Each structure stands twice: as C-alpha cells, then as structure tokens.
Amino acid sequence: MNISSENLARAGSVLQALRGELAKAVVGQRDAVDQTLAAFVASGHVLIEGMPGLGKTLLARALAKAMTLAFARVQFTPDLMPSDITGHAVLERDAHGQDSTTLSALRVIRGPVFTNLLLADEVNRAPAKTQSALLEVMQEYQVTLEGRTLALPRPFIVIGTQNPIETEGTYPLPEAQLDRFLVKIRIGYPTHEEESAIVRKTTERQTGDELPLGEVTPQLDERSALALQKMAAWVRVDPRVADYAVRVVRATRNWPGLATGAGPRGAIALVRIARSLALLESRDFVTPDDIKRYALPTLRHRVSLAPDAQLEGREVDALLASALDRIEAPRL
C-alpha cells in the first residue's frame, strides 16, 4: 500500500495541529512532545522520567485532552493491587438473595485499564505483583479475568511517569516490563524564558494547582487515530535502513561499559518509532537520521550499565551516543 500525497499531507497537518494543542499546555519540551506523539502514532507505550514539577503528568493529560479518546489515570502506590488496574469478578445473587456458584453468574467489573489512554502516574511505586498486571495489557492488549479474555479498546497506550531520584517507597520496574515501553523520555529543566512562561501560564487566572489545560481543544477522534497508526505502518523502510537499526542494537550487546544490551525488540521499536517520526514530518520514507535521532529514547531503558561504569559515574546515554558515532549509517 502506497501512501498518497494527499493523505500524507493530511496526516502531517493533523499531527502538527496536535503538536500545537500540546504547546498550549506544555511550555518548551519540544523533544518530549514529539517523542510522545511519535510513540502514540506507532501505537507504543511511553515511560516519562523527570524531576517533580516538570510537566510529566501535564504532558499526558494534554495529549488525552487533545484527542476525543477515553482517558483514565491510576496513581500507583505500594498498596495498589492488580485488580485495582485490570478489574475483578463478583458473584451475582440469585432470586433468593444467595450467592450463585456457577461461572456464568460471575459479573466482571472492568478496571481503569479499559480505556484508550492510561496514565500510570508514578508507576514505580507499585510492587512487582501489581506491575505484572500490566505485562499482558501492554503486550497483548487484553485482560484475562476468571478465565475470560477481554480485549482492550483500540487505540490503547500506557503512559507511565516516574521520578529518577526517589528511592524510598519505590520498586525498580522489571526488565520485561521496561522492554514493553516503546520509548523512555527524559524531561529536563526548562530554560529561563520557558520557566518564566510556565509561571505566568500557571498563575494568571488560575486557582490552586490546577493544570493549565483550558485552552487545549480536541483535534483527533478514535477513527482518525487508528487511521494514523495504520498509515504509519506503511511508511517505507529501505532494507539498508532496517539493517542499520539492527546493527545499532547489536552493538549495545558488547559495547564497553554496558552489562546487558538491547534485544530484538529494540530494533523493532527503532523501526516503528522512525516510521512515526517520518509521518510527523510528512514523509513516506524513513531515513538513517530518523533511526539515529530516536535511538537514545528507544534504547536507554533496554540496556544496563556495567558495575565498573557505575563506579566511574558514566551514563547510559553517553555510552549509547558513543556507539552511534562509531556505527556507519547507510547512504541512500
């Protein structure tokens, strides 16, 4: 299937409009906004990491409001149970007021995961038992309750947020779950001008800590979102570009300073996110620069530092960047 120039222009226009709506709430953070949009178009889950008060939750809420899609938020805490996310089943009472014991009498109460956009706020505050409830959800887009398999609505993405400095009351996310996030986005401090704009936006005619979402208007409905995701899947990827993505991922497995490298899912994620980036820029083909541009957010959570690198104070992003510089990109 070839993408017509008309559809390509329309997709680019819609995505630019979405970007504009997000900018009404999120000041600056252009890379974070683009990476979140690209991940959504790629139908991928997003992990956002940053210091408190930098707009992680605001970005997720703004994205939800910019689209007429169902939205749910779960505040992850140490006492959160799997059923608080996925739902549970209860026995219906019979005509005599007694609990029935037949399976057909079980009534399923669906949890907040049955939505289009799930905000898992401070996702690393829940223990492994609760985190495991998201594994099936994020990979297979379904929930199994009492032997029944229930499909989730589409589109569906999870946006998780976490604070990089707090350790008390937090649990490291399992590697299997980290690998299910398409990208890990890091939000940094704003510039002086951006911070001044943030202060004005959040204090003028605003009461309390209310999020500045009043100006954000919906630009995308469920049908259009699914059409965008389907279109992204047909963006052309030259075999040499796909091979470049594979070589980047394979290099992480024996790169000095890295204890573990990314698996095949890393290369798949790189190609998926690069397709979305091309669509965001109104292109129907992927370039090697697309792969290189999104390599860090796609791979930083799929690798781990070696003990000696940790002692030396080295960072994952710096090691990945050095690997990228050494891998020759194809010339198309």
N, C-alpha and C positions, 0 to 999 in steps of 0.2 A: 504494500500500500504506500503510495506516494502522497506526501502532504502538499496540497495545492497552495499556491502563493497567497490566495485569498484566506484560507484557513490559518495559514502561518501568521499572516498579518493580524487576523482577528485574535489569535491566541496571544500574540505579543502585546496587543492593545489591552486585553483583559488583564494580563499579568502586570503590565505597567500601572493599570488602574488599581489593582490590588496593592502594589508597592506604594502607590500614592496614599491609599487609605491607611496603610500601616504607618506611614510617615506622619500622619495627623496625630498619632498617639505616641509613637516611639521616635524620640529625637535622636538623630545620628544612627549609629549601629547599622550602617548600610550592609556590611558583610553578613551580619547575623540575620537581617531581614531577607536578603537574597538567598542565603543558605536555607532558611526556613521555608521560603516559597518554593525553592527548587526541590526540597525534600517532600513537600506536600504534593507537587506535581508528579514526583517519582513514586508516590504512594508509600513513602518511607517514614519511619518513626524518628523523632528528634529528641536528643538529650541536650539541654541547655545548662551550661555551668557558668557561674559568675558570683561575685560578691553580693551580699544583701543590698537591695535597693537599686540595682542596676537595670531593672526592667524585664527580668526573665518572665515573670507571670504576666506582665503587661503585654509583652510580645505575643504570648499565646492567646490571651483574651482578645487582643486586637485582631489577630488572624481569624478567630472564631466569629467576631462581630462583622468582619469584612465579607463574610460568606453566610448565606442563609442555610447553615447546616446545624444539626443538633450538637450541643456542647455540654460537657459535664466536667466537673472538677472534683478531684479527690485529694484531700490533704493527707499525705502519708504520715503515719505516726507509729511508734513501736508497738502499740496495741491493736493496730489495724489487722483484720482477719481477711483471708482470701474471699470469703463470702461477702464482705463489705464492698468488694470490687466487682465480682462476677455475678453475685446474686445467690439465691438458695431456693430450696423447695420446701413447701409446707404441706401437711396433710389436710385435705378438706374434710369437714364434718358431714356425716350422713344425715338423713332426715330425722334421726333420733338424737342428734347432737353428739354422736360418738365419732371419734377419730377413725377414719377409714384406713385400712392397711393395704389396700390394693394400689399398685403402681399408677394405674390410670387416674386415681384420685389425687395424685400429687399435683399441686399447683406451683408453678415456677414463678418466683418473684425475681425479675431481672434487675441486675445491679447497674451502677452508673456506666459500666463499660459498654453497654448497648447504646452507643451514640456514634457520631461521626468524628468528633474531635475530643479526645480525652486528655485533660490536663492532669498529670500526675505530679502534684506540687511537692517538692522536697522528697523525691522518690526514694532517696537513700536512707530515709528514716524508718522504713519498714523492714522487718527481718526477712530472712531468706524464704521462710514458709509463705509469706504474703507475696514476695517477689515472684515466686514460682507460679502464682496465679496468672501472671502476665505473659508467661512463656508461650502458652498455646494461643493466647489472644493476639500477641504481636506477630507470631509466625504464621498461624493458620486462619486467622480472622474468624475464630469460632470459640464457643464456650461449651464445655461438657458439664452438665448438671444432672446428677442422678441417672447417669447412663444415656442422657439425651444430648445430642449435639445440636447446638443452636448457633446459626450463622449470625455474624455481626452485620449491621448495615454498612453499606459502602457508599462513598469513600469512608475509610477509617484510618486514623493515625493517632499515635500516642505522643504527646509532648511532655517529656519529663524534665523537671528542673532540680538542680542540686547546688549546694554551697560547697566550694572547694576547700574551705578552711576549717569547718566544724567537724569534730570527730566524736564528741560526746553525744550519745543517743543516735548515732548513725551506723549504718551497716554497708560495707562495700558491696556494690552491685555484682552479682555473679557474672563471670565471663560470658556464659551462654546468653544472658540477658543483654549485656553490653553489645554483643555481636549482633543483636536484633535491631539496634538503633542504626539507622542509615547513616546519620551524622551526629557528631558531638560538637556543639557550637560553644565557643567561649566568648563571653561578653566582658569587655574590659571597661575601664573608667572612661567617661566622656571627656571631650576637650573642654577648655574653659568656656568657649562660646556655647557649646552644646549644653553644658551644665547650667549656664545662665538661662538658656531657653527652657530647660526642664523645670527650673524653679518657677519661672513665670507661668508656664503651662499648668503646673500642678497647684498653684496658689491663687491665681486670678479667677474669681468667681467659682472657686472650688471649696467644698466644705470637708474638713477632716482629711482622711487619707484616700478619698475616692479616686479611682483610676480615671485618667483623662480620656475617656472613650466616647464622649458625647458627639464628637464630630465625625466619627467613623461610620460609614454607611455601607450596607451590603452591596457587593459587586458580582457575586458568584453564587449560583444555586447548585443543588446536588447534581442535576443533569449536566450542567456545564463543567463542574469539577471532574466528573467521571470522563467526560469527553476530552478534557485537557490531559488527564492521566493516560488515556488510551492513545492520544496523539503523541505524547512523549515517547511511548513505547515504539513508535515508528520513525523516530529520528534516526537518520543513517549514521552508522558507526563503521568506519573503514577497518578492515581486519588488522591493519598495522597499528591503528589507534587502540583497538582492543588488546592487541599483543603488548602495547606499551603499558596499559593498565596492569596486565598480568606481570610484566617484568618489574613494575614498581612494587607490587605486592610481594612478589617472591624475594625481592631484595631485602625486605624487612625481616626475613626469617633467619638471615645470617649476618645482619649488619652489626658492627661493633657497638656495644652499649645497649643493645636490645636483647632481653632474655627470651621473649617469645615474639613471633611475627604474626602477621595477619593471615587468615585462612582464605580459601577460595571465595568466601562470601565478601571479602574485602574488595576483590577485583570486580565482582558482580555489582557491588554497591557503587564503585567508582564509575562504571559504565552507566548505571542507572541515573546517578546524580548529574553526570556530564550531559546526558540526553536532556534532562530538565533545564540545565543551565543554557544549553543551545536554544531551547524553545523560549526561555526567558529573554533571550537576545534576538528572537525572531529568525533563528537559523534552523534549517532542517538537517544539519550535519554536525557531528562532534569533531572538535579539533584537539590536538595533543595539549594545547594550553588549557582546555577545559578539564582534562584529566589532572594536569599539574595544579591548577587553581584550587581544586576541591580535594586534593589528596590528603591534606592535613585534617580537615574536619571529618573525612571519611575513614581515616586510618588511625587517628590518635588514640581512640578507645579500644582498638583491636590489638595493640601491642603493649608490651610492658618493659620497664627499664631493668637492666641487669643490676645486681647488687653493687658492683663497683661504680657503675654510672650514677647510682643513687648517692653513694658516698661522696662522689665528686660534685654533686649538685647539678648534674646535667638534666636537660628537659627533653621529653619525648618529641616535641615539635621541632627542636633544633636538630635532633638526630634524623628525623624524617626529612627535614629540609636538606640536610647534607646528602642523604641518599638520593633525593630527587635531582640534586645538582649533578650527581655522578652518572645518572641513567640517561642515555641519549634518547631524545624524543625523535619520532619519525618525521621526515619531511614529506609532506603531501603535495 
